[in-house]
């Protein structure tokens, strides 16, 4: 993700992303961040997340109700 510090902070807060910049031993910077897959609705609203390692079966269990709620015309 790129942008101004304020824009990145706003997006991270909106999507509940943890991030932190730290200095490496070689003087460079490292950006640590969460590695979740986010579940959003069609309008971009946050519905939830899948932590790293979530199985496909678990994702499907969570996704099914959201897919069933979609109107057939979409």
CNS distance restraints for C-alpha pairs under 8 A (distance, minus, plus):
assign (resid   1 and name CA) (resid   8 and name CA) 7.30 0.50 0.50
assign (resid   2 and name CA) (resid   8 and name CA) 6.99 0.50 0.50
assign (resid   3 and name CA) (resid   7 and name CA) 5.94 0.50 0.50
assign (resid   3 and name CA) (resid   8 and name CA) 6.03 0.50 0.50
assign (resid   4 and name CA) (resid   8 and name CA) 6.20 0.50 0.50
assign (resid   5 and name CA) (resid   9 and name CA) 6.09 0.50 0.50
assign (resid   6 and name CA) (resid  10 and name CA) 6.11 0.50 0.50
assign (resid   7 and name CA) (resid  11 and name CA) 6.23 0.50 0.50
assign (resid   8 and name CA) (resid  12 and name CA) 5.98 0.50 0.50
assign (resid   9 and name CA) (resid  13 and name CA) 6.00 0.50 0.50
assign (resid  10 and name CA) (resid  14 and name CA) 6.11 0.50 0.50
assign (resid  11 and name CA) (resid  15 and name CA) 6.22 0.50 0.50
assign (resid  12 and name CA) (resid  16 and name CA) 5.70 0.50 0.50
assign (resid  12 and name CA) (resid  17 and name CA) 4.71 0.50 0.50
assign (resid  12 and name CA) (resid  18 and name CA) 7.05 0.50 0.50
assign (resid  12 and name CA) (resid  19 and name CA) 7.81 0.50 0.50
assign (resid  13 and name CA) (resid  17 and name CA) 6.30 0.50 0.50
assign (resid  15 and name CA) (resid  38 and name CA) 7.95 0.50 0.50
assign (resid  15 and name CA) (resid  46 and name CA) 6.75 0.50 0.50
assign (resid  17 and name CA) (resid  33 and name CA) 7.07 0.50 0.50
assign (resid  17 and name CA) (resid  34 and name CA) 6.00 0.50 0.50
assign (resid  18 and name CA) (resid  33 and name CA) 5.38 0.50 0.50
assign (resid  18 and name CA) (resid  34 and name CA) 5.33 0.50 0.50
assign (resid  19 and name CA) (resid  31 and name CA) 6.78 0.50 0.50
assign (resid  19 and name CA) (resid  32 and name CA) 5.47 0.50 0.50
assign (resid  19 and name CA) (resid  33 and name CA) 4.17 0.50 0.50
assign (resid  19 and name CA) (resid  34 and name CA) 6.63 0.50 0.50
assign (resid  20 and name CA) (resid  31 and name CA) 5.67 0.50 0.50
assign (resid  20 and name CA) (resid  32 and name CA) 5.25 0.50 0.50
assign (resid  20 and name CA) (resid  33 and name CA) 6.50 0.50 0.50
assign (resid  21 and name CA) (resid  29 and name CA) 6.57 0.50 0.50
assign (resid  21 and name CA) (resid  30 and name CA) 5.67 0.50 0.50
assign (resid  21 and name CA) (resid  31 and name CA) 4.47 0.50 0.50
assign (resid  21 and name CA) (resid  32 and name CA) 6.30 0.50 0.50
assign (resid  22 and name CA) (resid  29 and name CA) 5.67 0.50 0.50
assign (resid  22 and name CA) (resid  30 and name CA) 5.29 0.50 0.50
assign (resid  22 and name CA) (resid  31 and name CA) 6.39 0.50 0.50
assign (resid  22 and name CA) (resid  32 and name CA) 7.68 0.50 0.50
assign (resid  23 and name CA) (resid  27 and name CA) 6.12 0.50 0.50
assign (resid  23 and name CA) (resid  28 and name CA) 5.85 0.50 0.50
assign (resid  23 and name CA) (resid  29 and name CA) 4.61 0.50 0.50
assign (resid  23 and name CA) (resid  30 and name CA) 6.15 0.50 0.50
assign (resid  24 and name CA) (resid  28 and name CA) 5.23 0.50 0.50
assign (resid  24 and name CA) (resid  29 and name CA) 5.59 0.50 0.50
assign (resid  24 and name CA) (resid  30 and name CA) 6.33 0.50 0.50
assign (resid  35 and name CA) (resid  51 and name CA) 7.11 0.50 0.50
assign (resid  35 and name CA) (resid  52 and name CA) 6.31 0.50 0.50
assign (resid  36 and name CA) (resid  49 and name CA) 6.21 0.50 0.50
assign (resid  36 and name CA) (resid  50 and name CA) 5.59 0.50 0.50
assign (resid  36 and name CA) (resid  51 and name CA) 4.83 0.50 0.50
assign (resid  36 and name CA) (resid  52 and name CA) 5.82 0.50 0.50
assign (resid  37 and name CA) (resid  49 and name CA) 5.58 0.50 0.50
assign (resid  37 and name CA) (resid  50 and name CA) 5.09 0.50 0.50
assign (resid  37 and name CA) (resid  51 and name CA) 6.64 0.50 0.50
assign (resid  37 and name CA) (resid  52 and name CA) 7.54 0.50 0.50
assign (resid  38 and name CA) (resid  46 and name CA) 7.48 0.50 0.50
assign (resid  38 and name CA) (resid  47 and name CA) 7.77 0.50 0.50
assign (resid  38 and name CA) (resid  48 and name CA) 6.10 0.50 0.50
assign (resid  38 and name CA) (resid  49 and name CA) 4.31 0.50 0.50
assign (resid  38 and name CA) (resid  50 and name CA) 6.33 0.50 0.50
assign (resid  39 and name CA) (resid  46 and name CA) 6.33 0.50 0.50
assign (resid  39 and name CA) (resid  47 and name CA) 5.37 0.50 0.50
assign (resid  39 and name CA) (resid  48 and name CA) 5.12 0.50 0.50
assign (resid  39 and name CA) (resid  49 and name CA) 5.37 0.50 0.50
assign (resid  39 and name CA) (resid  50 and name CA) 7.61 0.50 0.50
assign (resid  40 and name CA) (resid  44 and name CA) 5.40 0.50 0.50
assign (resid  40 and name CA) (resid  45 and name CA) 5.39 0.50 0.50
assign (resid  40 and name CA) (resid  46 and name CA) 4.70 0.50 0.50
assign (resid  40 and name CA) (resid  47 and name CA) 5.24 0.50 0.50
assign (resid  40 and name CA) (resid  48 and name CA) 7.14 0.50 0.50
assign (resid  41 and name CA) (resid  45 and name CA) 5.38 0.50 0.50
assign (resid  41 and name CA) (resid  46 and name CA) 6.70 0.50 0.50
assign (resid  41 and name CA) (resid  47 and name CA) 6.63 0.50 0.50
assign (resid  50 and name CA) (resid  54 and name CA) 6.02 0.50 0.50
assign (resid  50 and name CA) (resid  59 and name CA) 7.20 0.50 0.50
assign (resid  54 and name CA) (resid  58 and name CA) 6.48 0.50 0.50
assign (resid  54 and name CA) (resid  59 and name CA) 6.81 0.50 0.50
assign (resid  55 and name CA) (resid  59 and name CA) 6.34 0.50 0.50
assign (resid  56 and name CA) (resid  60 and name CA) 6.11 0.50 0.50
assign (resid  57 and name CA) (resid  61 and name CA) 6.28 0.50 0.50
assign (resid  58 and name CA) (resid  62 and name CA) 6.40 0.50 0.50
assign (resid  59 and name CA) (resid  63 and name CA) 5.99 0.50 0.50
assign (resid  60 and name CA) (resid  64 and name CA) 5.86 0.50 0.50
assign (resid  61 and name CA) (resid  65 and name CA) 7.79 0.50 0.50
assign (resid  62 and name CA) (resid  66 and name CA) 7.67 0.50 0.50
assign (resid  63 and name CA) (resid  67 and name CA) 6.24 0.50 0.50
assign (resid  64 and name CA) (resid  68 and name CA) 6.04 0.50 0.50
assign (resid  65 and name CA) (resid  69 and name CA) 6.22 0.50 0.50
assign (resid  66 and name CA) (resid  70 and name CA) 6.78 0.50 0.50
assign (resid  70 and name CA) (resid  74 and name CA) 7.07 0.50 0.50
